[in-house]
Each structure stands twice: as C-alpha cells, then as structure tokens.
Amino acid sequence: MKSKQALRARLRAARDAFVAGKPSPIAVPDAFRMWLDRGLTVTSYVPIGSEADPSRLARAAVEAGCVLALPHVTVRSEPMRFLAWETEAALEAGPFGLSQPSALAAELRPDIILTPMLAFDAKLDRLGQGAGYYDGAFARFPDARRVGVAWSVQQIEDLPVDPWDMRLHAVVTEQGWITI
C-alpha cells in the first residue's frame, strides 16, 4: 500500500479536478433526516477548498430543531472542540484555513458529527487530512454518529487504517447515502 502522504496528495488532486467540473450539490437524504431530533447537537464545518459542502445537511438539522456546532482549533497539541454556532453569527479565521466560532462560544457534546475527508472506502473507513483532529473527536465522543460528507470520486477500493481509526456510520455524497 502506498504511504498515506502520497495517497493524500493524489486524492486532493482528484477531488480538486472533480469540483472544477461543478458537481451537483449534496442533497439531504431521508435516512439522515430520520436521525435528526429536536435538541440534538449536530456538528458541521465550513468547507475548505474542494471539500464537500455540508450546509444543506446543517440547514436540515436546524429545521429539525437541532443545535449546531462547528469545530474550533487552536494549536496542534490541543484537541478540536465543537463550539455552538448560530447560522448567522460571524466566524473567525482559525488555523489551517478554518472558519470557526469565537473561542468564547459554549462547548457542546455532539450527537452527530458531519465530517470532511479526503477518502472513504466501502467499509466506511475514512482518510482525513492527517492532523488527527477528527480521530481525536471520535475517540472523545464514541457514541456520536459519524457521518462523512464527500464527493463520490473520493470513494476508493481500500484505505490503509491505523488502530485508532474509527469507521463512519454513514457517508453522504452527491450520489446519495451510503451505509454498511
């Protein structure tokens, strides 16, 4: 198997090329809506570059009465936190090109984590950017449902996994909802 670093470079290039072709936006699957319930905390994210946009999923969560949170990162040695965010509230620039809530926002415990990625496979393993922030969040909140948000081109046959990697519960792409 190729190194994760080389795989990441190849997958970023493929994702960038795919997005340049202006794919259809990601729709909200009925299966996702069934997971939503008033008062649940759903974490989303603001896409960077060619990452798949979860905004329609976040909007569906708000319409279902869920609370939204976004990731907040300070330094590599500190875990990513999920901070409350009202959809019209201003965001601040964070490391790695992140747009994130103010550090003063309330920290929330997620029930559903919408997750960006570089790749996923049929077993719903995921490959992230390599900093380990989402891996750490998955370990801290093992009962949260992990939903990958990606483009269909990001599905590959098999991913290298490490002992700390946790599978996703589902992935949503522009082509639909994927579960095992």
N, C-alpha and C positions, 0 to 999 in steps of 0.2 A: 504494500500500500504506500502511496505517496505520503510525504510529510503533510501535516495539517497546514503548515505555512504555504506550501506550494499549492495545495488544494484551495486554500482561501483565495489566493491570487487569481487562479483560474476561474473560480466561482464568481468573484466580484466582476471580472471582465464579462462573463456570460450574463450576469444579472444586468450590468450596465447596458449591454447590447440589446437585451430583451426590452428593457424600459425605453430605450431610444425608439423602439417600434410602437410606442404608445399602446400598451395593452389595456384591455378593459379594466375598470376599477374592480376592486374586490367587493362583492355583494355580501349581504348578511344572510348566512344560511339559517333555515328554520331550526336546525339542530342547535346552533349557537343561541338563538333566541330562547330555546327551551331551557337553557342553563341559567338564564337571567331571572333574577327575582329582586323585588324591592329591598333595598338596604344592603345588598351585596356590594363589595368593593371590587371593581374591575380596574386593573392597571392597563394603560395603553402606552403609547410612545409617539413622539413626533419623528417621522421618518427622516433619515439622513441619506442624502444621495439617492441611490436607486432602491432603497429598502421599500418593501410593500407598505402601502398606507393603510393603517388600521382605523382611520377616522369614522368610516361607516359603522364599524363594529362598536366603537366607543359611543357614537351617537345612539345606536340601538340600546346600549346599556343604560344611558341616561334616560332615554324614553321609557325604559322598563323600571325606572326608579332606583337604579344602581348609583353608587358613588364612584367617581373617577379619581384615579391617582396616576401620576406619572413618575418615572424613575428620576432619582436625584443622585448625582455622583459628585464627590468632592475630590478625593485623591485615590490612587490605586490601592492603597493599603486599607482603605475603609470600605465596608460593604455598601452596595447600592441600596438606597432606601426608596420606598414608594410614598410620595407626598401627595396630599389632597390637592385637587385642581378643579376649579370651576371652569367650564369650557371657554368663557370669555376673559378669564384672568390672564394678565401679562405673564410671559415666560422670560426666564433669564438664560443667558448663554452659559453653558457648562463645558466641561472638558470633552474632548473627542467630537466636538461639533453638536453636542446635545442642546436641546431647548428644554428647560426644566423649570418646575415651580420654584418659588423663593424658598430658601432654606428654613424660613420661619413657618412654612405651611405644616399642618399636622401630619405626622407619620401614620400611615394606615396599614392594616394587615390585609393582604389581598386574598380574595376568594377565587378570582380568575386572573391569570397573568397573560396578557397578549404579548407575544414575544417575537422580536425581529430575529432574523438569522441569515446565514449565508447558504445553508443547505439543509435538507432533511432526506430521510430515506423511508422506505415502506414500513419499517419497524417504528417509525416516528422518533428516531434518534435525530438530533439536531447538531449543526455545527454553527457556532457563533463567531464573533469577531476575534475571540482569543483572549480577552481580558478576564473572563470568568465571572463577570458581574451577575449574569442571569443564572449561571450554575450555582453561585452562592445564594441567590434569592430562592431558587428551587429547593436548596437544602434547608434554608431557614423557614420556608413555608411549604412543607411537603404535601399538605392537604389542599393547597390551591390547585385549581385546574390550569394546566399549562397548554395554551393554545398558540401554536406557531402561526405567524402571518407571513406569507411568502408568495412569490410568483411560481407558477407551475414549472418553469425552467430550472428552479432551484432544487427540484427533486432529483436525486441521483440514486444509483443502484444500491450502494453500500457505503456507510460512513465509518471512519475509524472512531472508536469510542474509548473513553477512559473510565476507570472505576467510579469516578464521581459524577459522571454524566447521568442525567435523569431524562427518560423519554417524555415526549409530549403526550398529552391526552388526545389532541387533535391538531390538524393543520388546516388552515383555510387559504385557498388560492383564488385567482380569478376564475378557475375552472370548478371550484366547489369545495366541499367539506370532506376531509379525509380522516378516518379513524381506523383503528385496527379491528 
